[in-house]
Amino acid sequence: MKVFSQYRRKFMVLAAAIAISPAGYAMSPQEILAASDAIRNPDFPFGLTNTLVEYRKGKETESSTLAIYSKADPKGGQFRSLVRYVAPARDANKLILFSGKDMWFFDPSSKASIRLSPQQRLLGQASNGDVVTVNFAKDYQAVSATEEDTQDGERQTRHAYKLELNASGDGAAYHRILMWVDKTSMRPVKSRFYAESGKLLKTAYYRRYQPIFGVERPTETVIIDGLESDWVTVMRYSDWVKRDVPETWLQRDYLPRFKPE
């Protein structure tokens, strides 16, 4: 299985490098989406630090630091995550568990866990569903892929696939997403997230690509409100580490006993 995992990882990197094979095989919209997922996320358990900063009219208003531990479900392939608040001090060691379609918030002071919605805002424009690790190809169906030029988060023009994603089940955080994926590298460029009413909720730019576990991955996501363009939330990812994520950590009943390592 280890050899197969290594082969799969090499294959996904190769698939991310080209949209059409030498034999002329064109990737389907869903395959393009899966290739962009492989750029964003490793295919093994890992941990990282997510630092969120909210800006209003260019001024920092709030920040939060989270430690995230993620592991793919062996059955469906979607990630399950345990999120631990590191800062500010008033929130330290509070937990969010995302497993399957369930999301729970645990406060160690009350010893109580309550169900959360992935759509609920955690800080600024970042929702609970935005901070956990997600493979979009597991929750959405890419129904079309068209080519067009678009600007990335650095205001550089990229020739990209524009994917239209529809939620494929009730576990999806958003009803509809438009995602732009660089045609050459399969790097996600930006996404627009829509409510069921058709309202634009927010736009996210994937930026600052750096080598992480042998693949250039985005280390920053900039989220802009759908109505107020000067309301911005920046998520920065650091301290990536390949690590074991015990199954017990991903069980609601274990939350009161969780101790950070």
Disulfide bonds with the S-S distance in Angstrom:
none
